[in-house]
Amino acid sequence: MAKEPSFVICAVTGASGGPIALRLIAELSRRPLELHLVFSPTGASVFTRETGVKPSLDSLRQALGEPPGDSIKATLVMHPPDDFDAPIASGSVKWDGMVICPCSMGTAGRIAAGVNDNLITRAADVTIKERRRLVLVPREAPLSALHLENLLKLSRLGAVILPPVLTFYHQPATIEEQMDFIVGRVLDALGLDTDLVKPWSGA
Ligand SMILES: Cc1cc2nc3c(=O)[nH]c(=O)nc-3n(C[C@H](O)[C@H](O)[C@H](O)COP(=O)(O)O)c2cc1C
């Protein structure tokens, strides 16, 4: 059986989806992980526009409810997106998986083309070359043939392409339940245990 991940990278890029990213960071933070966070510049501004939370450790800790409480079990580390000296720029550092949520078409395209122009695309490139788990939550509508080709290329390289699509068979009553379903599937794809998604037991 694959070991439970203990070191995860979570990157936020400039697609819409800030509330999903915040919910995902909250769930990851509740686990005893080494959790490295990177926001692209546009990712930071779209995230703040959509959640009201600044992309700093202090603001995130406050938004996640600390202090008071002990809800955060992860060791949180934040890297500037242009810091190529960060440990997560090197495959010698053994993270288990990386998620990009949300993933813009710009970031997906640059990863697909092997363009390591910031710490997010570099860490994704390393994740692919080291054959570790890479989960992308791409958001754009409609998707062009170029977007689809880039995502197909990344899927063929082993990335899990997990768009934040609406789902109804679990009868969600709120948008939070819709988001929990997506976040649960992301945690699953990273190999982390979660009860956010209940296995379908038939009609
Ligand atoms: C409010 C806002 C919403 C955006 N939503 C999307 C989106 O859903 N998907 C997308 O691919 N790009 C979206 N963009 C455009 C990206 O932010 C832009 O292409 C940017 O260059 C991506 O850079 P990054 O991938 O380095 O974060 C949006 C931009 C803004 C300002």
The ligand as a Gaussian input file, in Angstrom:
#p B3LYP/6-31G(d) Opt

LIG

0 1
 C      -10.691000      37.937000     -11.820000
 C       -9.906000      37.046000     -12.765000
 C      -10.380000      35.790000     -13.031000
 C       -9.682000      34.948000     -13.886000
 N      -10.170000      33.690000     -14.106000
 C       -9.465000      32.838000     -14.882000
 C       -9.913000      31.480000     -15.024000
 O      -10.930000      31.062000     -14.467000
 N       -9.148000      30.647000     -15.743000
 C       -7.978000      31.048000     -16.351000
 O       -7.318000      30.211000     -16.976000
 N       -7.540000      32.329000     -16.232000
 C       -8.249000      33.222000     -15.511000
 N       -7.797000      34.518000     -15.363000
 C       -6.617000      34.949000     -16.124000
 C       -5.313000      34.558000     -15.427000
 O       -5.245000      35.120000     -14.142000
 C       -4.128000      35.044000     -16.282000
 O       -4.074000      34.298000     -17.483000
 C       -2.808000      34.974000     -15.557000
 O       -1.783000      35.379000     -16.449000
 C       -2.493000      33.589000     -15.032000
 O       -1.221000      33.624000     -14.434000
 P       -0.736000      32.445000     -13.478000
 O       -1.049000      31.191000     -14.195000
 O        0.729000      32.676000     -13.340000
 O       -1.456000      32.609000     -12.202000
 C       -8.488000      35.392000     -14.511000
 C       -7.995000      36.672000     -14.214000
 C       -8.705000      37.487000     -13.361000
 C       -8.150000      38.853000     -13.047000

